[in-house]
Each structure stands twice: as structure tokens, then as C-alpha cells.
Amino acid sequence: MLHGIRRHHRSDRGRSRSRSSSRHRSHKHHKKRDESLSPSSRRRHEQKTSQGIRPQSEAAGSASADVSGDAPADFNFTAAQVAERIAEVCNSAKFRASSLEECFAPDVQVRHLFSSDVTLCDGAPAVAEAYARAIASAAAKPAIEVAKRIFLESDAPGDYSFAIDFIKAGGIAPWRAAAAAAPTVAVYAVKGSRVRELWTAADEEGVTDRAGLSKRAACASATAAAALALAQARAADGATLKVHFHDYANVPVIG
């Protein structure tokens, strides 16, 4: 009996060494993979892992599985993650309006950033239809290419988060008849893993294309100031919004 128990212990040690070796090989594999990522892929990878989420597959099916349907009761997707999903769906070669509609709350409203009393679109089906029309008439991809993002994260559990996206010219303009000849701004207010409100405007200050822009300068723009005021009005009482700034147009390339 004792001999059998000791043999069991030796087997456990063997399995422990095997698992340790496997983890070491896995770590080396992921390290090599991270170094080989393109700037756009590295952006998504670093953003999602920094928020405590496993990196999603680049395939539309895997991403859809993460965002579609109801999120777990104890977890909410952030505005940055939902904004990434919207761009991914719009840039897909096989655009599906149903996949886009899942990103929005049924009663979502789209308003002008500087005239928030003016409603441009109302309801998830109408929003998805507006995107579908714009994508159908788009001359080229990507439909949405984010150059810079200000991400606002509340310290109150279950509260709103916000993504202020500065989008390059030449993509889609769902709320206008023509393609976006100038850079645009999209502000996503996300709660419960869905966009509850969306504000949009043309980037008349040129924040999108400005090189070497600091976090302080980006937040000092009139566009960001208007978005920050809307965010603070919707955040929970007493909540603090932590500000993150990402300049995707100036991502260093490794190698």
C-alpha cells in the first residue's frame, strides 16, 4: 500500500514537471507570436489583454461568439472592445447587419456631438441599416480605420465606459449620404456590453491626423471636451473616469 502511494507521488511529480515544461513552451510560443503581430493586430491584442480579456481570434466567428448574445452576469465588455467589434464587422469582407445590430442596445440613439438634442438615428435595427447602406456604397476598405482613441473607464462597478474614436477619412459615413471626405469622430457610450448612445461629428480640429499628439493635447480639444462632458453626465454619481489615450497611427514596429 505504501509503495503504491509513493508511486502515485512520483507520478504526480512527473506530471507537475510535464505541466511546467508545457507552460514554458507555451510562454515561448506566445512570446514569438506577439513579436510577429502587425501594428493593428498588436493594438487589438494589447488592448484586450490589458483589460483582462483573453485575446480574441481574428476570425469573425470567434469575435461574434464573444460579443453576440448576453454577456456573463458578472462581466461587461468595455466601450473599447465594443468599438473594436463594430470596426471589425464593418471591415469584414462578409458584412452582416445582424452581427452589427448585436453591438447596440435596442433603444440606442445616435446624435450629433455638438447638438446632442438632434437625433440622427433611433433604434438598433435602424442603426444597423444605416451602416449597411453606407458599406454597400463604399468604394474601398477599410470602412472604419481608427487613428486615435480616448477610452474612459469608470471606477463604479457596472457603470458606463466610453470610447472616443477619431476615424480616418475615406471610410463610411452612415449619417451622411456621401463617404466621409474628412476625418470623423464617433463617441460610444457602452453599458451592459452594448452601445446605449452614439454621438458623431466631423473632426474639424484635425486631431485624427495630427502626429505626435499627447494625451493632454488630445483631451484639450473641443471634440474631446464635448465628449467628456457627456460622459461625466452619464457616469454614476461619485464615479471617477480614468482616461486612457491610444495613438494607433504611431505604433512602433518591432523588428
C-alpha positions in Angstrom: 0.0 0.0 0.0 2.8 2.4 0.9 4.7 1.5 -2.2 1.6 2.3 -4.2 1.2 5.7 -2.6 4.8 6.6 -3.2 4.5 5.6 -6.8 1.4 7.9 -7.0 3.5 10.7 -5.6 6.3 10.1 -8.1 3.7 10.2 -10.9 2.4 13.5 -9.6 5.9 15.0 -9.6 6.3 13.8 -13.2 3.0 15.3 -14.2 4.0 18.6 -12.4 7.3 18.7 -14.3 5.4 18.0 -17.6 2.9 20.8 -16.9 5.7 23.2 -16.0 7.6 22.3 -19.2 4.4 22.7 -21.2 3.7 26.1 -19.7 7.3 27.1 -20.5 6.9 26.0 -24.2 3.5 27.8 -24.4 5.0 31.0 -23.0 7.8 30.9 -25.6 5.2 30.3 -28.3 3.1 33.3 -27.3 6.1 35.5 -26.9 7.2 34.7 -30.5 3.6 35.2 -31.7 3.4 38.7 -30.0 6.6 39.8 -31.7 5.3 38.9 -35.1 2.0 40.7 -34.8 1.3 43.6 -37.2 0.7 47.0 -35.6 -3.1 46.7 -36.0 -3.2 43.2 -34.6 -0.8 44.2 -31.7 -3.2 47.1 -30.9 -6.1 44.7 -30.5 -4.0 42.1 -28.6 -2.5 44.6 -26.1 -5.8 46.4 -25.6 -7.8 43.3 -24.8 -5.1 41.7 -22.6 -4.6 44.9 -20.7 -8.3 44.9 -19.9 -8.1 41.3 -18.5 -9.7 39.6 -21.5 -8.2 36.8 -23.5 -7.1 37.8 -27.0 -9.9 37.0 -29.4 -9.4 35.3 -32.7 -9.1 37.5 -35.8 -11.8 35.4 -37.3 -15.3 36.9 -37.4 -16.8 33.8 -36.0 -14.8 33.9 -32.8 -15.3 37.6 -32.2 -19.0 37.2 -32.8 -19.2 34.5 -30.2 -17.5 36.8 -27.6 -19.8 39.9 -28.2 -23.0 38.4 -29.5 -25.7 37.1 -27.2 -25.9 38.0 -23.5 -22.6 38.7 -21.7 -22.0 36.9 -18.4 -23.8 38.5 -15.5 -20.5 39.3 -13.7 -18.7 40.9 -16.7 -19.3 43.8 -19.1 -17.5 44.4 -22.4 -15.9 47.8 -22.4 -16.6 50.6 -24.9 -13.1 50.0 -26.4 -13.9 46.3 -27.0 -17.4 47.0 -28.5 -15.9 49.8 -30.7 -13.3 47.3 -32.0 -16.1 44.8 -32.7 -18.1 47.4 -34.7 -15.0 48.2 -36.8 -14.3 44.5 -37.3 -17.8 43.8 -38.5 -17.8 46.8 -40.8 -14.4 45.9 -42.3 -15.3 42.3 -42.9 -15.5 41.1 -46.5 -18.8 39.4 -45.5 -20.6 42.1 -43.7 -23.6 41.0 -41.7 -26.1 43.6 -40.4 -27.3 41.2 -37.7 -23.7 41.0 -36.2 -23.6 44.7 -36.1 -27.0 45.1 -34.5 -25.9 42.9 -31.6 -23.4 45.6 -30.6 -26.2 48.1 -30.0 -28.9 48.3 -27.3 -32.4 48.1 -28.8 -33.2 51.7 -27.9 -29.8 53.2 -28.9 -29.9 56.7 -30.2 -27.4 58.4 -32.5 -26.9 62.2 -32.0 -24.7 65.0 -33.2 -21.8 65.6 -30.8 -22.3 69.3 -30.7 -26.1 69.3 -31.0 -27.0 66.4 -28.7 -30.7 67.3 -28.8 -30.8 66.4 -32.5 -31.4 62.7 -33.1 -29.8 61.3 -36.3 -31.0 57.7 -35.9 -33.1 55.7 -33.4 -33.0 52.0 -32.5 -30.6 49.2 -33.2 -32.3 47.9 -36.4 -32.2 51.5 -37.9 -28.6 52.0 -36.9 -27.5 48.7 -38.5 -29.4 49.5 -41.7 -27.7 52.9 -41.9 -24.3 51.2 -41.6 -25.3 48.6 -44.2 -26.3 51.3 -46.7 -23.0 53.2 -46.2 -21.0 50.0 -46.6 -22.8 49.0 -49.7 -21.9 52.3 -51.3 -18.3 52.4 -50.0 -15.7 52.3 -52.7 -13.0 50.6 -50.7 -12.0 49.1 -47.3 -11.4 49.7 -44.5 -14.8 51.1 -43.8 -13.6 52.2 -40.4 -10.0 52.9 -39.6 -9.4 54.3 -36.1 -6.3 56.6 -35.8 -6.7 57.6 -32.2 -8.9 56.7 -29.3 -9.6 58.2 -25.9 -11.0 55.5 -23.6 -12.9 56.5 -20.4 -13.2 53.8 -17.7 -15.4 54.3 -14.6 -14.3 53.0 -11.2 -18.0 52.3 -10.4 -18.9 48.6 -10.9 -21.3 48.1 -13.9 -21.1 51.7 -14.9 -20.7 53.2 -18.4 -17.5 53.2 -20.3 -16.8 55.4 -23.3 -14.7 55.3 -26.4 -13.9 58.5 -28.3 -12.7 57.3 -31.7 -11.0 59.6 -34.2 -11.6 57.9 -37.6 -9.5 58.4 -40.7 -11.0 60.0 -43.8 -12.2 57.9 -46.8 -14.3 55.4 -44.8 -18.0 55.2 -44.4 -20.3 58.0 -43.1 -23.5 56.2 -42.0 -25.2 59.5 -41.1 -24.4 61.3 -44.4 -25.2 60.5 -48.0 -21.6 60.7 -49.2 -18.5 58.9 -48.0 -16.5 60.6 -45.2 -14.3 63.1 -47.1 -12.9 64.3 -43.8 -12.0 62.5 -40.6 -14.9 61.9 -38.3 -15.4 61.3 -34.5 -17.6 58.6 -33.0 -18.3 58.6 -29.3 -19.6 55.3 -28.0 -21.4 55.1 -24.6 -21.4 51.5 -23.5 -23.2 49.8 -20.6 -24.1 46.1 -20.3 -21.8 45.3 -23.3 -24.0 47.3 -25.7 -23.8 50.8 -27.2 -26.5 52.9 -25.4 -25.8 56.2 -27.1 -23.6 57.2 -30.0 -22.5 60.8 -30.8 -20.8 61.7 -34.1 -19.2 64.8 -35.7 -16.6 65.8 -38.3 -13.1 66.2 -36.9 -12.7 69.9 -37.8 -9.7 70.3 -35.5 -7.6 67.7 -37.2 -6.9 65.6 -34.2 -7.2 62.4 -36.2 -4.2 63.2 -38.5 -2.0 65.2 -36.0 1.3 63.5 -35.5 2.9 63.2 -32.0 -0.2 64.3 -30.2 0.0 63.9 -26.5 -2.8 62.7 -24.2 -3.1 66.1 -22.7 -3.4 67.8 -26.1 -6.0 65.3 -27.3 -8.2 65.7 -24.2 -7.9 69.5 -24.5 -9.5 69.5 -28.0 -13.1 70.9 -28.3 -14.2 67.5 -29.6 -12.8 65.6 -26.6 -14.1 68.2 -24.2 -17.7 67.9 -25.5 -17.5 64.1 -25.3 -16.0 64.2 -21.8 -18.9 66.4 -20.6 -21.4 64.0 -22.0 -19.6 61.1 -20.3 -19.4 62.7 -16.9 -23.1 63.5 -17.1 -23.9 59.8 -17.6 -21.4 58.2 -15.2 -22.6 57.0 -11.8 -22.8 59.6 -9.1 -19.4 60.0 -7.4 -17.6 57.9 -10.0 -14.2 58.7 -11.3 -13.4 58.3 -15.0 -9.9 57.1 -15.8 -8.6 58.4 -19.1 -6.6 56.2 -21.5 -5.2 57.6 -24.8 -4.1 55.4 -27.7 -2.4 56.8 -30.9 -2.7 53.9 -33.4 -1.2 55.9 -36.2 2.1 56.0 -34.4 2.5 52.4 -33.2 6.2 51.4 -33.0 7.0 48.4 -35.2 9.3 45.7 -33.7 11.9 44.0 -35.9 
